[in-house]
Amino acid sequence: MDFLFSCCHLPCFPADGNDLLSPTSSDGETDLSSDDGGDIECKILEKQRNVAYQKLSELEEVSNQLLKEINVLEIQFQTERCCRENAESLAVKVSNENKVLKRRSMMPLISELPENLFDLSLDADDHLICGDVVDLGHEDNNEENLLLESQAKITALQASVDGLLAEKLQLEQQVEDLTTEQNHLREQLALEIAEKEALLRKINKQNKTINKIKRVSQMVTEEFTEMSQKLELEQDLRQQAEVVAHQMLVEKTEYHGQNMVEMDGKDSGIQLQLQEALEQISHINTTMSDIHRYYQSQGKERMDAMEESRILSELRNKLEMSEREKKTLETQLFEANKCVAQLQTEVNQIQETQSFGAMTKELSAPPPPPLPPPPPPPPPPPPPPPLSTPAINFQDFLRSRRKDGVSKTEQNNSTPLLNMKAKAVDEMMERIKKGIVLRPVMKIQEEDTCWKDQKSQNRKSAILELKGMLDNMKRRDSSKRGTSRRVENSELLLVLQRRRRVMAGNSEQSSTLQDPHPGKTCIPAAGDGPWASEFSNAPVLRRLKQNREKRDSRIRESALIINHKT
């Protein structure tokens, strides 16, 4: 009974698991932005589910024990009742048999009844105690045998009942063991299922990370190949530019050492230099075209439409710059030709003046001895080694360049390869003019930093989007509340306006009936109507009065501001 009392005072738990999971579900709606938050919520929910299952199993065990004890008590009660009924039935039988035996024993004494009647009555009173017949040792052996047999039967029945109860208890214990094993197996199965789900989640996460790593590795390899190709091109261009710049510097030092007198030789040297530069430019064009073809053959598959459009726009801009520089070079060349022509005219004038002075001296003075022949002019510098391209005349080259410029304006969109060549040539010429400023090779690090910055910016943008979504949800809730309040206020205002109109019409009718002066109209005040006394204390009317006062004050303020401005 103590066990029953302790079981009755156990705490009651909710039958459904939704009550246990409700706080976590309400709190977890805000943390669905990241995978870590979802894993933590799943773990918390699993723990709460396990706790609920444990409590339910405990309640089931307690209820089973209570049912078992109740069954045992019922069986004991039934056995006791059966024994009591059997004992009562046996006592009734024994009493009946005793009465029959007494009657039979008293049959021969009927003749002696009047004499022994009083003694028999006393004996009968002595033999009866509380209405029950008490055996005083005068019964027969048959009655004793019946009692002994009944007692033996009762003991046998009790022994059989005890055996059956023991067997029942053993069977119930076995059933309990089997149920506990079943619950244990269910718990193990639930744990295995949870572990399997966790493993599947981990595998999915790992697969996602592996796919991301693969994408990143592909992007990195593509970028690395592109950068390596660009680096090779830049290295080749640098080497060629350095060679050309070195040659130009050597030629400049040679030509600055010559005297100003040898103008004809200088003009021939300038023409030779220009021819050499043109030959070098043609050689550079051929090499650049070969490099460009090689680069195009490798990079056609990887270039996208957007990159092509961007490159074309850059090339067009650079082509315009090159055309401008070409025009400036043509103007400089034209000015140089003018200077050469002026110098030639001055030389001719000097020669004429010298010849005229010599003629006058010859006429005035006797002929001097013949002068030795002048020394021969210095031989021209040796021609450069023959290149793969043939020699080009300077004037023909300028004419062809002019014709090409006219044709390029007409066929910009049809010849992207020529634009690339012109771009490369112009870049080389600019580098030669400006002294070949080498570019720093730091693009890989810059691209890595740009990639990291883009990643951080993407994260920030995702966070800002989440914040904006939350703000929008809050604004929607607040707007819904505000609209509901406004609707209620507007409905109240409409009702009050209708009442006012009705009351105003009634007051006007009464004033027209009672007013002796028809020209003057009586205007009811705010609190003079019959409804004002009834609803003067209503909160709606107070609100309306406050709103009127606020509106009037705003109108006055706006009027004052307008007057000040005017």
C-alpha positions in Angstrom: 0.0 0.0 0.0 2.9 2.3 0.6 4.1 1.6 -2.9 0.6 2.6 -4.2 0.6 5.8 -2.2 4.1 6.7 -3.6 3.0 5.9 -7.2 -0.1 8.1 -6.8 2.1 11.1 -5.9 4.3 10.9 -9.0 4.4 14.1 -11.2 2.1 14.1 -14.2 3.8 14.7 -17.6 2.2 15.7 -20.8 1.1 12.9 -23.0 2.0 14.6 -26.3 5.6 15.7 -27.1 4.4 19.0 -28.7 4.1 20.7 -25.3 7.7 19.9 -24.6 8.8 21.0 -28.0 6.8 24.2 -28.3 9.4 26.6 -26.7 12.2 25.4 -28.8 10.1 25.5 -32.0 9.0 29.1 -31.2 12.6 30.1 -30.4 14.1 28.2 -33.4 12.2 30.1 -36.1 14.7 33.0 -35.9 17.8 30.8 -36.1 17.1 29.1 -39.5 19.7 31.2 -41.3 22.6 28.9 -40.6 23.3 25.2 -40.6 24.9 25.2 -37.1 21.8 26.7 -35.5 19.7 24.0 -37.1 22.0 21.3 -35.8 21.8 22.7 -32.3 18.0 22.8 -32.4 17.9 19.2 -33.7 20.1 18.1 -30.8 18.0 20.0 -28.2 14.8 18.5 -29.7 16.2 15.0 -29.7 17.3 15.4 -26.0 13.8 16.5 -25.1 12.2 13.7 -27.0 14.5 11.2 -25.2 13.5 12.7 -21.8 9.8 12.4 -22.7 10.2 8.8 -23.8 12.0 8.0 -20.6 9.3 9.5 -18.5 6.6 7.7 -20.5 8.5 4.4 -20.0 8.7 5.1 -16.3 5.0 5.8 -16.1 4.2 2.6 -18.0 6.4 0.6 -15.6 4.6 2.1 -12.6 1.2 1.5 -14.1 2.1 -2.2 -14.9 3.3 -2.7 -11.3 0.0 -1.2 -10.0 -2.0 -3.4 -12.2 0.0 -6.5 -11.1 -0.6 -5.7 -7.4 -4.3 -5.0 -8.0 -4.5 -8.4 -9.8 -2.8 -10.2 -6.8 -5.1 -8.5 -4.3 -8.1 -9.4 -6.4 -7.0 -13.1 -6.6 -6.4 -13.2 -2.8 -9.8 -11.6 -2.2 -11.4 -14.2 -4.4 -9.6 -17.1 -2.8 -10.6 -15.8 0.7 -14.2 -15.3 -0.4 -14.3 -18.8 -1.9 -12.8 -20.3 1.3 -15.2 -18.4 3.5 -18.1 -19.5 1.3 -16.9 -23.1 1.4 -16.5 -22.9 5.2 -19.9 -21.5 5.7 -21.5 -24.1 3.5 -19.6 -26.9 5.4 -20.7 -25.4 8.7 -24.4 -25.4 7.5 -24.1 -29.0 6.4 -22.5 -30.0 9.7 -25.2 -28.2 11.7 -27.9 -29.9 9.6 -26.4 -33.3 10.0 -26.1 -32.7 13.8 -29.7 -31.8 14.0 -30.7 -35.0 12.1 -28.5 -37.1 14.3 -30.0 -35.6 17.4 -33.5 -36.3 16.2 -32.5 -39.9 15.4 -30.8 -40.3 18.8 -33.9 -38.9 20.5 -36.4 -41.2 18.7 -36.1 -44.1 21.2 -36.6 -41.6 24.1 -40.1 -40.5 23.0 -41.8 -42.7 25.5 -39.9 -41.1 28.3 -40.5 -37.5 27.1 -42.5 -36.1 30.0 -40.1 -37.3 32.6 -36.9 -36.1 30.9 -38.3 -33.1 29.0 -36.8 -30.4 31.3 -33.4 -32.1 31.3 -33.4 -32.3 27.5 -34.3 -28.6 27.3 -31.4 -27.8 29.6 -29.0 -30.0 27.7 -30.1 -28.3 24.5 -29.5 -24.9 26.0 -26.1 -26.0 27.2 -25.1 -27.4 23.8 -26.1 -24.1 21.9 -23.7 -21.2 22.2 -24.7 -18.0 20.3 -27.1 -20.1 18.1 -24.4 -22.5 17.0 -24.2 -26.2 17.9 -21.1 -27.0 19.9 -19.8 -30.5 19.7 -19.1 -31.9 23.2 -17.5 -35.1 22.1 -20.8 -37.0 21.7 -20.8 -37.0 17.8 -20.0 -39.9 15.7 -16.8 -40.7 13.9 -18.6 -40.0 10.6 -18.8 -36.3 11.4 -15.2 -36.1 12.3 -14.2 -37.9 9.1 -16.2 -35.4 7.1 -14.6 -32.5 8.8 -11.2 -33.9 8.3 -11.9 -34.5 4.6 -13.2 -31.0 4.1 -10.2 -29.5 5.8 -7.9 -31.7 3.7 -9.7 -30.5 0.6 -9.4 -26.9 1.7 -5.7 -27.2 2.3 -5.3 -28.9 -1.1 -7.2 -26.2 -2.8 -5.1 -23.5 -1.0 -1.9 -25.3 -2.1 -3.1 -25.5 -5.7 -4.1 -21.8 -5.5 -0.7 -20.9 -4.1 1.0 -22.8 -6.9 -1.1 -21.2 -9.5 -0.4 -17.8 -8.0 3.4 -18.5 -8.1 3.2 -19.7 -11.7 1.2 -16.5 -12.5 3.8 -14.3 -10.8 6.6 -16.1 -12.7 4.7 -15.6 -16.0 4.2 -11.9 -15.2 7.9 -11.5 -14.3 8.7 -13.1 -17.7 6.3 -10.7 -19.4 7.9 -7.8 -17.6 11.4 -8.9 -18.7 10.2 -9.2 -22.2 8.6 -5.8 -22.2 11.8 -4.2 -20.7 13.8 -5.9 -23.4 11.4 -4.7 -26.0 11.6 -1.1 -24.7 15.4 -1.4 -24.6 15.5 -2.6 -28.2 13.2 0.3 -29.2 15.5 2.8 -27.5 18.5 1.3 -29.2 16.7 1.4 -32.5 15.8 5.1 -32.0 19.4 5.9 -31.1 20.6 4.1 -34.2 18.1 6.0 -36.3 19.2 9.3 -34.8 22.9 8.4 -35.3 22.1 7.4 -38.9 20.4 10.7 -39.5 23.3 12.6 -38.0 25.7 10.7 -40.2 23.6 11.4 -43.3 23.6 15.1 -42.4 27.4 15.1 -41.9 27.8 13.3 -45.2 25.6 15.8 -47.0 27.6 18.7 -45.4 30.9 17.0 -46.5 29.6 16.5 -50.0 28.6 20.2 -50.2 32.0 21.3 -49.0 33.7 18.9 -51.4 31.7 20.3 -54.3 32.6 23.8 -53.2 36.3 22.9 -53.0 36.1 21.3 -56.5 34.5 24.4 -57.9 37.1 26.6 -56.3 39.9 24.4 -57.5 38.6 24.5 -61.0 38.4 28.3 -60.9 41.9 28.5 -59.4 43.4 26.2 -62.1 41.7 28.3 -64.8 42.9 31.5 -63.3 46.4 30.0 -62.9 46.6 29.0 -66.5 45.3 32.4 -67.7 47.8 34.2 -65.5 50.7 31.9 -66.6 49.8 32.6 -70.3 49.6 36.3 -69.6 52.9 36.2 -67.7 54.6 34.4 -70.6 53.3 37.0 -73.0 54.5 39.8 -70.8 57.9 38.3 -70.4 58.3 37.9 -74.2 57.1 41.4 -74.7 59.5 42.7 -72.0 62.4 40.9 -73.6 61.7 42.3 -77.0 61.0 45.8 -75.6 64.3 45.7 -73.7 66.2 44.6 -76.9 64.6 47.4 -78.9 65.1 50.0 -76.2 68.8 49.0 -75.9 69.2 49.3 -79.6 67.5 52.7 -79.6 69.7 53.9 -76.8 72.8 52.8 -78.5 71.7 54.5 -81.7 70.9 57.7 -79.8 74.4 57.7 -78.2 76.0 57.2 -81.6 74.0 59.9 -83.3 74.5 62.5 -80.5 78.3 62.1 -80.9 78.2 63.2 -84.6 79.0 66.8 -85.6 76.4 69.4 -86.7 78.2 69.9 -89.9 77.4 66.5 -91.4 73.8 67.3 -92.0 73.5 65.2 -95.1 75.0 62.2 -93.3 72.7 62.9 -90.4 69.7 62.9 -92.7 70.8 59.6 -94.2 71.4 58.3 -90.7 67.9 59.4 -89.6 66.4 57.7 -92.6 68.4 54.5 -91.9 67.2 54.7 -88.3 63.6 55.1 -89.3 64.0 52.2 -91.8 65.5 50.1 -89.0 62.7 51.1 -86.6 60.1 50.2 -89.3 61.8 46.9 -89.9 61.9 46.2 -86.2 58.2 47.2 -85.9 57.3 44.8 -88.8 59.3 42.1 -87.1 57.6 42.8 -83.8 54.2 42.8 -85.6 55.0 39.3 -87.0 56.1 38.0 -83.6 53.1 39.6 -81.9 50.8 38.1 -84.5 52.3 34.6 -83.9 52.1 35.1 -80.1 48.5 36.3 -80.5 47.6 33.3 -82.6 49.1 31.0 -80.1 47.3 32.7 -77.3 44.0 32.6 -79.2 44.4 28.9 -80.0 44.8 28.1 -76.3 42.2 30.6 -74.9 39.3 30.5 -77.3 37.5 27.7 -75.4 37.8 29.6 -72.0 36.9 33.1 -73.1 33.3 34.1 -72.5 31.2 36.6 -74.4 31.4 39.2 -71.6 35.2 39.0 -71.6 35.4 39.3 -75.3 33.2 42.4 -75.3 35.3 43.9 -72.5 38.5 43.2 -74.4 37.1 44.6 -77.6 36.1 47.8 -75.8 39.6 48.1 -74.3 41.2 47.5 -77.6 39.0 50.1 -79.3 40.0 52.6 -76.6 43.7 51.7 -77.1 43.3 51.9 -80.8 41.9 55.4 -80.5 44.8 56.3 -78.3 47.3 54.7 -80.8 45.6 56.7 -83.7 46.0 59.9 -81.7 49.7 59.0 -81.0 50.1 58.2 -84.7 48.8 61.6 -85.6 51.1 63.2 -83.1 54.0 61.2 -84.6 53.0 62.2 -88.1 52.9 65.9 -87.0 56.4 65.5 -85.4 57.7 63.8 -88.5 56.2 66.6 -90.7 57.9 69.2 -88.5 61.2 67.2 -88.7 60.9 67.2 -92.5 60.3 70.9 -92.4 63.4 71.4 -90.3 65.4 69.3 -92.6 64.2 71.3 -95.6 65.0 74.6 -93.9 68.5 73.3 -93.0 69.0 72.2 -96.6 68.0 75.6 -97.9 70.3 77.3 -95.3 73.2 75.0 -96.4 72.5 75.8 -100.1 72.5 79.5 -99.2 75.8 79.2 -97.4 77.2 77.2 -100.2 76.1 79.9 -102.7 77.5 82.6 -100.6 80.8 80.7 -100.2 80.9 80.1 -104.0 80.1 83.7 -104.7 82.9 84.9 -102.3 85.3 82.4 -103.8 84.5 83.7 -107.3 85.1 87.3 -106.2 88.4 86.4 -104.6 89.5 84.5 -107.7 88.7 87.5 -109.8 90.5 90.0 -107.4 93.5 87.8 -106.4 96.0 85.7 -108.4 95.1 82.0 -108.4 96.5 80.2 -105.4 98.1 76.8 -105.5 95.6 74.0 -105.8 94.2 72.9 -102.5 94.4 69.2 -101.5 91.3 67.3 -102.0 88.9 67.2 -99.1 88.8 64.1 -97.0 86.1 61.7 -98.0 83.0 61.6 -95.8 82.9 58.9 -93.1 81.4 55.7 -94.3 77.8 55.1 -93.3 77.2 52.7 -90.4 76.9 49.0 -91.5 73.3 47.9 -92.3 71.5 45.9 -89.7 71.3 42.1 -90.1 68.7 41.0 -92.5 65.4 40.2 -90.8 62.6 38.0 -91.9 60.7 41.0 -93.3 61.8 42.8 -96.4 63.0 46.5 -96.3 60.2 49.0 -96.3 60.4 52.6 -97.7 59.5 55.3 -95.2 57.2 57.2 -97.5 55.5 54.1 -98.7 55.0 53.0 -95.1 53.4 56.4 -94.2 51.1 56.2 -97.2 50.1 52.6 -96.3 49.5 53.7 -92.7 47.3 56.5 -93.8 45.4 54.2 -96.1 45.1 51.7 -93.3 43.8 54.4 -90.9 41.1 55.3 -93.4 40.2 51.6 -93.9 40.2 51.0 -90.2 37.6 53.6 -89.6 35.3 51.8 -92.0 36.1 48.2 -90.8 36.5 48.4 -87.0 34.0 45.7 -86.3 35.1 43.3 -89.0 38.8 43.0 -88.1 39.4 42.3 -84.4 42.7 40.6 -85.0 44.1 43.7 -86.7 43.0 45.7 -83.8 44.8 43.4 -81.4 48.0 43.7 -83.5 47.7 47.5 -83.7 47.1 47.6 -79.9 50.2 45.5 -79.3 52.4 47.6 -81.6 51.1 50.8 -80.0 51.9 49.5 -76.6 55.4 48.6 -77.7 55.9 52.1 -79.2 54.7 53.7 -76.0 57.0 51.6 -73.9 59.9 52.5 -76.2 59.2 56.2 -76.0 58.6 56.3 -72.2 61.7 54.3 -71.3 60.1 50.8 -70.7 58.6 50.9 -67.3 58.3 47.3 -66.2 55.0 46.2 -64.5 55.1 44.7 -61.1 54.0 41.0 -61.1 51.6 41.1 -58.1 48.3 40.3 -59.8 47.8 36.9 -58.2 48.0 38.3 -54.8 45.7 41.2 -55.8 43.2 38.7 -57.3 43.3 36.6 -54.1 42.6 39.7 -52.0 39.8 40.7 -54.3 38.3 37.2 -54.1 38.5 37.4 -50.2 37.0 40.8 -50.3 34.2 39.6 -52.6 33.6 36.7 -50.2 33.3 39.0 -47.2 31.1 41.3 -49.2 28.8 38.4 -50.1 28.6 37.4 -46.4 27.8 41.0 -45.4 25.2 41.3 -48.2 23.6 38.1 -46.9 23.5 39.4 -43.4 22.0 42.7 -44.6 19.4 40.9 -46.6 18.4 38.9 -43.5 18.2 42.1 -41.5 16.1 43.7 -44.2 13.7 40.7 -44.2 13.3 40.9 -40.5 12.7 44.7 -40.6 10.1 44.2 -43.4 8.3 41.6 -41.3 8.3 44.0 -38.3 7.1 46.8 -40.4 4.3 44.7 -41.9 3.2 43.7 -38.4 3.2 47.3 -37.2 1.5 48.5 -40.4 -1.2 45.9 -39.9 -1.8 47.0 -36.4 -1.8 50.7 -37.4 -4.2 50.0 -40.2 -6.5 48.1 -37.9 -6.5 50.9 -35.4 -7.0 53.5 -38.2 -10.0 51.5 -39.5 -11.5 51.3 -36.1 -11.0 55.1 -35.6 -12.4 55.8 -39.0 -15.5 53.7 -38.3 -16.0 55.5 -35.0 -15.6 58.9 -36.7 -18.2 57.9 -39.4 -20.7 56.9 -36.7 -20.2 60.1 -34.8 -20.5 62.2 -37.9 -23.8 60.6 -38.8 -25.1 61.3 -35.2 -24.0 64.9 -35.5 -25.7 65.4 -38.8 -28.9 63.9 -37.4 -28.7 66.0 -34.2 -27.8 69.1 -36.2 -30.9 68.6 -38.5 -33.1 68.2 -35.5 -31.7 71.3 -33.8 -32.1 73.3 -37.0 -35.7 72.3 -37.3 -36.4 73.2 -33.7 -34.6 76.6 -34.1 -36.7 77.4 -37.2 -39.9 76.7 -35.3 -38.9 78.7 -32.2 -36.7 81.6 -33.5 -38.6 84.9 -34.0 -35.9 86.3 -36.2 -35.8 84.2 -39.4 -32.7 85.8 -40.7 -30.5 84.7 -37.8 -29.6 81.1 -37.5 -28.7 79.4 -34.2 -25.6 77.2 -34.4 -25.5 74.6 -31.7 -22.3 74.5 -29.5 -20.1 71.5 -29.0 -21.8 70.6 -25.7 -25.3 72.1 -26.1 -26.9 69.1 -27.9 -28.9 66.5 -26.1 -26.3 63.8 -26.9 -23.5 65.9 -25.3 -25.0 65.4 -21.8 -25.3 61.7 -22.4 -21.9 61.1 -23.9 -19.8 63.8 -22.4 -17.9 61.3 -20.4 -17.4 58.9 -23.3 -13.7 58.2 -24.2 -14.5 58.3 -27.9 -15.8 61.9 -27.6 -12.8 62.9 -25.6 -10.5 61.5 -28.3 -12.5 63.4 -31.0 -12.1 66.6 -29.0 -8.4 66.1 -28.6 -8.0 65.3 -32.3 -9.9 68.5 -33.2 -7.7 70.6 -30.9 -4.5 69.1 -32.4 -5.8 69.7 -35.9 -6.7 73.3 -35.2 -3.3 73.9 -33.6 -1.5 72.4 -36.6 -3.5 74.6 -39.0 -2.6 77.7 -36.9 1.1 76.8 -36.9 1.1 76.2 -40.7 -0.7 79.6 -41.2 1.9 81.4 -39.0 4.8 79.7 -40.9 3.3 80.8 -44.2 2.8 84.3 -43.0 6.4 84.5 -41.8 7.7 83.2 -45.2 5.6 85.7 -47.1 
